Structures are given as structure tokens and as C-alpha cells.
Amino acid sequence: MNELILQYADYERNILNHSIWKLRYYFLRKLDLYLRDIKWKDYQIEDIQLIDILNYITKYKLSKIENWPNIWKYPTHNAQYNIVISIRMFFKYLALIWKRLNFNWEQIPITKMEEKVRQPMSKEDYELLLQATILYNDSDRQDIILRDQLLFEIPRETWLRRNEIVRCKFEDFYNQNRQFKILVKWGRYENVFFSKKLQSKVLQYEEVVKQRYRWHENIEYLFFYMGQKDKWKRMQWRSAWLLFLNYVKKLKADGKIPKDKKLSLHMERHSFAMKCVYSGLSQQATTQLMRHKDPKITMYYYHMNDGWLLNQYDLIN
């Protein structure tokens, strides 16, 4: 069984080019350990029944997490979905290589992913966040202010997600055609378009950085660590996310936004989608700009207000 799991991990990594092959391997090793406990150590693929898989999925859903920081919590809907998909894909692979199974891999039921209802970030909240970069910056350092403002502006002006924002380089914004390629999930490279306004802000930020760190020859990434620890290294997406949350917490503490209000960096991506809609772009153009493979996904980003719908209604002859 372990050899087959390793073969499948190579298939995910080298043939399908999936970046989450390590996670899939981890889930399948857990399944292997469970099957060893309920059967015997040298069991064969032909010995596995559908009921064994269903029992394992049920056990996983009802088992509390033992690792920090989610200790004693149950797995989320997304985690349940990921483990079921990993198991289904593994047995689908076994069917592809003509391994004899006692059941059809399609019989393993898919857990529906939890649908999170997000709204675009309002212009007022966006401007508050920009002001927060100045209000809560103790040292009045221009490089930190511009860096943090770009963290809010880039997803609003482009389609980039938080783990893709931190991969942006200064040289990406030199292009006269105002576009560059960036690595996204599943190991693909996708095109990013940017406005002249964003380009000028990035170049201004680069000039400030070069003046402050003139002894350092090459700072490649827009978002890098400025403290002593990991200095000048590329910032990880978790650090950028915590930076955003820190500003939100300070605004809530000062009563500038309600304490029960939920703000996330991903809401800026929804704002970009709605800017496309309000600017009169077609759904096909919005889907291409958002880099969605399925046009149905783009519909989740549409949050049309009544004022815009009324204007559209008035266009009817």
C-alpha cells in the first residue's frame, strides 16, 4: 500500500503538476495506518471494502484536532472535503493503472465544501485602512507606510490573492505593456495586468526603499521583512495576512469600525470583480481577468447593488 501511495504522490507531482501532493500523501498515510489497525499489516488493495473507507471518513470527522493552534476543535468542512477528494483521487488512480478494486471509486461520497458568503470591501473601509497605515505607524517611516498601503491596493487593482501578492517583484512593474506573469496555485503561471496608478505607486515605493537601504544591492520582492529577523527575505503570506488583521484590530479598538464587522484581504478581490462589473465589462472579460477556469465561479464574486441594477434596467428599450 505504501508503495502505491508513493507512486500516486509522484503522479500528482510530476504528471498533474499539483502543488498539494504532500498534503495528499499525508492524508493517504493516515488512511493506510487506519487500515493496518482494522485489518492486518500486510493487507492487499483487494481486501479494502467501501465500508472501511466510509468508517475512516466518519472517524476523521468526529476526531478532535490534537495540534496547536486548533487543538480540541473538529476538522473544518474544507478539511473534510480535502481528505475525501484525496481518497477519491487515489482510488481513481488505482483504477487507471488497472488495479482490482472491490468497489467503484465514484461511490465514495463527496463532502460539499462550505460556502463562505463574502462581500466586496466598501470604499469607506478601504480608505480607513489606508489612513490606518499612517495613524498606527509609530516611526513615520515612509517605506512601511507605502508597503502596507500596497498590501491593500494590489488586490483591489488586480485579481491577486494573498499568497500571490507576496510574490510580486519590483521588476514586474517595469513592463511598458503593464503586465507580468506570476506563479499561482497548481503550479501555473498566469498573466497579471496593472494600472498606471498602481505602477507609479510601486515605483515610488521602490525609490524610497533604495534610499533607505542603499547599502543593500538587490531587494527583489515588494513585500519583505524589515526587522532584524529574516531581514530582506520575502514575506510569507501568513505575515502579510497578520499585518492586515493587525490594522483591522486597531481600527476596532479605536471604534472606527464596529467590533462585529468582518474584514478580510480576500474581500479586496471581490471589490476588483465588482469594479469590473460596474465599469461595464462582460462576464467573459471578468472571468479572464479573475483567472477563473469556470465562469460559474465568477458569479460568486458578483454582488450587484440596487442602484447599479436600476441603471441597467433603464438601458432597456
C-alpha positions as CSV (number, residue, x, y, z in Angstrom):
1,M,0.0,0.0,0.0
2,N,2.8,2.4,0.9
3,E,4.5,1.9,-2.5
4,L,1.2,2.7,-4.3
5,I,0.8,5.8,-2.2
6,L,4.4,6.9,-3.2
7,Q,3.6,6.2,-6.8
8,Y,0.4,8.3,-6.6
9,A,2.4,11.1,-5.0
10,D,4.8,11.1,-7.9
11,Y,1.8,11.0,-10.3
12,E,0.3,14.1,-8.6
13,R,3.6,16.0,-8.6
14,N,5.1,15.1,-12.0
15,I,2.1,14.3,-14.2
16,L,-0.7,16.5,-12.8
17,N,1.7,19.2,-11.5
18,H,-0.3,19.6,-8.3
19,S,1.4,21.6,-5.6
20,I,-0.6,19.9,-2.8
21,W,0.8,16.4,-3.4
22,K,2.5,16.5,0.1
23,L,-0.9,17.1,1.7
24,R,-2.5,14.3,-0.3
25,Y,0.4,11.9,0.7
26,Y,-0.1,12.9,4.4
27,F,-3.9,12.1,4.2
28,L,-3.3,8.8,2.5
29,R,-0.7,7.7,5.0
30,K,-3.3,8.3,7.8
31,L,-5.7,6.1,5.8
32,D,-3.0,3.4,5.5
33,L,-2.4,3.4,9.2
34,Y,-6.1,3.1,9.9
35,L,-6.4,0.1,7.6
36,R,-3.4,-1.6,9.2
37,D,-5.2,-1.3,12.5
38,I,-8.5,-2.7,11.5
39,K,-7.2,-5.4,9.1
40,W,-3.6,-6.6,9.2
41,K,-0.2,-5.2,8.4
42,D,0.3,-6.9,5.0
43,Y,-3.2,-6.3,3.7
44,Q,-3.8,-6.0,-0.1
45,I,-5.8,-3.5,-2.1
46,E,-8.3,-6.2,-3.0
47,D,-9.1,-6.5,0.8
48,I,-10.4,-2.9,1.1
49,Q,-14.2,-2.6,1.2
50,L,-16.2,0.6,0.7
51,I,-17.4,0.4,4.3
52,D,-13.8,0.7,5.5
53,I,-13.4,4.0,3.6
54,L,-16.7,5.3,4.9
55,N,-15.8,4.4,8.5
56,Y,-12.5,6.1,8.2
57,I,-14.1,9.3,6.9
58,T,-16.6,9.3,9.7
59,K,-13.9,8.7,12.3
60,Y,-11.9,11.6,10.8
61,K,-14.9,14.0,11.0
62,L,-15.6,13.1,14.7
63,S,-11.9,13.2,15.8
64,K,-10.7,16.3,17.6
65,I,-7.5,18.0,16.4
66,E,-4.6,17.5,18.7
67,N,-2.2,20.0,17.2
68,W,-1.9,23.7,18.2
69,P,-3.5,26.2,17.4
70,N,-6.8,24.4,16.6
71,I,-6.4,21.9,19.5
72,W,-9.6,20.2,20.6
73,K,-11.6,21.6,17.6
74,Y,-13.1,19.3,14.9
75,P,-11.9,19.4,11.3
76,T,-13.5,22.1,9.2
77,H,-15.7,21.4,6.2
78,N,-12.9,22.3,3.9
79,A,-10.5,19.8,5.6
80,Q,-13.2,17.1,5.3
81,Y,-13.6,17.9,1.6
82,N,-9.8,17.8,1.0
83,I,-9.4,14.3,2.6
84,V,-12.4,12.9,0.7
85,I,-11.1,14.3,-2.6
86,S,-7.6,12.9,-1.8
87,I,-9.0,9.4,-1.2
88,R,-11.2,9.5,-4.3
89,M,-8.3,10.7,-6.5
90,F,-6.1,7.9,-5.1
91,F,-8.6,5.1,-5.9
92,K,-9.3,6.7,-9.3
93,Y,-5.5,6.5,-10.0
94,L,-5.6,2.8,-8.9
95,A,-8.4,2.2,-11.4
96,L,-6.4,3.9,-14.1
97,I,-3.5,1.6,-13.6
98,W,-5.9,-1.4,-13.7
99,K,-5.7,-2.4,-10.0
100,R,-8.5,-4.7,-9.0
101,L,-10.9,-3.0,-6.5
102,N,-14.0,-4.3,-4.7
103,F,-15.9,-1.0,-5.3
104,N,-16.2,1.8,-7.7
105,W,-14.1,4.9,-6.6
106,E,-17.1,7.1,-7.6
107,Q,-19.1,5.5,-4.8
108,I,-17.0,7.5,-2.2
109,P,-19.4,10.4,-1.4
110,I,-18.1,14.0,-1.8
111,T,-18.5,16.3,1.2
112,K,-19.8,19.6,-0.1
113,M,-17.4,22.5,0.7
114,E,-18.7,25.2,3.0
115,E,-19.8,28.2,1.0
116,K,-18.5,31.4,2.6
117,V,-20.6,34.5,1.9
118,R,-18.2,37.4,1.3
119,Q,-19.0,40.9,0.3
120,P,-16.7,43.4,-1.5
121,M,-14.9,45.8,0.8
122,S,-16.6,49.2,0.8
123,K,-14.8,52.3,-0.2
124,E,-15.2,53.7,3.3
125,D,-13.5,50.7,4.9
126,Y,-10.7,50.7,2.3
127,E,-10.0,54.4,2.9
128,L,-9.9,53.7,6.7
129,L,-7.3,51.0,6.2
130,L,-5.2,53.4,4.1
131,Q,-5.4,56.0,6.9
132,A,-4.6,53.3,9.5
133,T,-1.2,52.8,7.8
134,I,-0.3,56.4,8.7
135,L,-2.2,56.6,12.1
136,Y,-0.6,53.5,13.6
137,N,2.9,53.8,12.2
138,D,4.9,54.9,15.2
139,S,8.1,55.6,13.4
140,D,6.6,57.6,10.5
141,R,8.7,55.5,8.1
142,Q,7.6,56.1,4.5
143,D,8.7,52.7,3.3
144,I,6.5,50.9,5.8
145,I,3.5,53.1,5.0
146,L,3.8,52.5,1.3
147,R,4.4,48.8,1.7
148,D,1.3,48.4,3.8
149,Q,-0.8,50.5,1.5
150,L,0.2,48.4,-1.4
151,L,-0.9,45.3,0.5
152,F,-4.4,46.8,0.3
153,E,-4.2,48.3,-3.1
154,I,-2.7,45.4,-5.2
155,P,-5.7,43.0,-4.7
156,R,-8.1,46.0,-5.3
157,E,-6.4,46.9,-8.6
158,T,-5.6,43.3,-9.7
159,W,-7.1,39.8,-9.1
160,L,-4.2,38.6,-6.9
161,R,-4.8,36.5,-3.8
162,R,-2.8,37.0,-0.6
163,N,-0.3,34.1,-1.3
164,E,0.3,35.6,-4.8
165,I,0.7,39.2,-3.6
166,V,3.8,38.4,-1.7
167,R,5.4,37.0,-4.9
168,C,5.3,40.4,-6.7
169,K,8.7,41.8,-7.6
170,F,9.8,45.4,-8.3
171,E,10.9,44.4,-11.8
172,D,7.4,43.1,-12.6
173,F,6.2,46.7,-12.7
174,Y,8.8,47.9,-15.2
175,N,7.0,46.4,-18.2
176,Q,5.7,49.0,-20.7
177,N,2.8,46.8,-21.6
178,R,1.6,46.9,-17.9
179,Q,1.5,43.1,-17.4
180,F,3.6,40.3,-16.0
181,K,3.3,36.6,-15.2
182,I,3.1,35.2,-11.6
183,L,3.1,31.7,-10.1
184,V,-0.4,30.7,-8.9
185,K,-1.8,27.6,-7.3
186,W,-1.5,24.2,-9.1
187,G,1.9,25.4,-10.3
188,R,0.6,27.5,-13.2
189,Y,1.8,30.9,-14.3
190,E,-0.9,33.5,-15.0
191,N,-0.9,37.0,-16.5
192,V,-1.4,40.0,-14.3
193,F,-2.5,43.4,-15.7
194,F,-1.9,46.6,-13.7
195,S,-2.9,50.2,-14.0
196,K,-0.6,53.2,-14.4
197,K,-1.7,54.4,-11.0
198,L,-0.5,51.2,-9.3
199,Q,2.7,51.2,-11.4
200,S,3.6,54.8,-10.2
201,K,2.9,53.8,-6.6
202,V,5.2,50.8,-6.8
203,L,8.0,52.8,-8.4
204,Q,7.6,55.5,-5.7
205,Y,7.9,52.7,-3.1
206,E,11.0,51.3,-4.8
207,E,12.7,54.7,-4.8
208,V,12.0,55.1,-1.0
209,V,13.4,51.6,-0.3
210,K,16.5,52.2,-2.4
211,Q,17.2,55.4,-0.5
212,R,16.7,53.7,2.9
213,Y,18.7,50.5,2.1
214,R,21.2,52.0,-0.3
215,W,24.0,49.7,1.0
216,H,21.9,46.6,0.1
217,E,22.5,45.8,-3.6
218,N,19.3,44.0,-4.6
219,I,15.9,43.9,-2.8
220,E,13.8,41.8,-5.2
221,Y,10.3,41.5,-3.7
222,L,7.8,44.2,-2.8
223,F,6.9,42.6,0.5
224,F,10.0,41.8,2.5
225,Y,10.9,41.6,6.2
226,M,12.3,45.0,7.5
227,G,13.1,43.8,11.0
228,Q,16.2,42.1,12.3
229,K,14.8,38.6,11.9
230,D,14.8,37.3,8.3
231,K,15.8,40.8,7.1
232,W,15.3,41.4,3.4
233,K,13.8,38.0,2.8
234,R,10.5,37.6,1.1
235,M,7.5,38.0,3.4
236,Q,5.3,34.9,3.7
237,W,1.6,35.2,3.1
238,R,0.8,34.5,6.8
239,S,2.8,37.5,7.8
240,A,1.0,39.7,5.2
241,W,-2.3,38.4,6.4
242,L,-1.4,39.1,10.1
243,L,-0.3,42.6,9.1
244,F,-3.7,43.2,7.6
245,L,-5.5,41.8,10.7
246,N,-3.4,44.0,13.0
247,Y,-4.7,47.1,11.3
248,V,-8.3,45.9,11.5
249,K,-7.9,45.2,15.2
250,K,-6.5,48.6,15.9
251,L,-9.4,50.3,14.0
252,K,-11.9,48.2,16.0
253,A,-10.1,49.1,19.3
254,D,-10.5,52.8,18.4
255,G,-14.1,52.4,17.5
256,K,-13.6,53.5,13.9
257,I,-15.3,50.3,12.7
258,P,-17.8,48.0,14.5
259,K,-16.3,45.2,16.6
260,D,-18.6,42.6,15.0
261,K,-17.6,43.6,11.4
262,K,-15.7,41.1,9.4
263,L,-13.0,42.4,7.1
264,S,-10.6,40.2,5.1
265,L,-7.9,40.7,2.5
266,H,-9.9,38.4,0.1
267,M,-12.7,41.0,0.1
268,E,-10.5,43.2,-2.0
269,R,-10.6,40.5,-4.7
270,H,-14.4,40.7,-4.6
271,S,-14.0,44.5,-4.9
272,F,-11.9,44.1,-8.0
273,A,-14.6,41.8,-9.5
274,M,-17.3,44.4,-8.8
275,K,-15.1,47.2,-10.3
276,C,-15.1,45.1,-13.5
277,V,-18.9,44.8,-13.4
278,Y,-19.6,48.5,-12.7
279,S,-17.1,49.5,-15.4
280,G,-19.3,47.7,-17.9
281,L,-17.0,44.7,-18.6
282,S,-18.7,41.5,-19.9
283,Q,-18.7,38.3,-17.8
284,Q,-16.3,36.7,-20.2
285,A,-13.7,39.5,-19.7
286,T,-14.2,39.5,-15.9
287,T,-13.7,35.7,-15.9
288,Q,-10.4,36.1,-17.8
289,L,-9.2,38.9,-15.6
290,M,-10.0,37.0,-12.5
291,R,-8.2,33.9,-14.0
292,H,-11.2,31.6,-13.4
293,K,-11.3,28.4,-15.3
294,D,-15.1,28.0,-14.8
295,P,-17.3,31.0,-15.5
296,K,-19.7,29.8,-12.7
297,I,-17.0,30.7,-10.1
298,T,-17.1,34.3,-11.3
299,M,-20.8,34.5,-10.4
300,Y,-19.8,34.0,-6.7
301,Y,-17.9,37.3,-6.9
302,Y,-20.9,39.3,-8.2
303,H,-22.6,41.4,-5.6
304,M,-24.7,43.9,-7.6
305,N,-26.3,46.8,-5.7
306,D,-29.8,48.1,-6.5
307,G,-28.5,51.4,-7.8
308,W,-26.4,49.8,-10.5
309,L,-29.2,47.3,-11.3
310,L,-31.6,50.3,-11.7
311,N,-29.2,52.0,-14.2
312,Q,-29.0,48.7,-16.1
313,Y,-32.8,48.5,-16.1
314,D,-33.0,52.0,-17.6
315,L,-31.0,50.8,-20.6
316,I,-33.9,48.5,-21.6
317,N,-35.6,50.0,-24.7
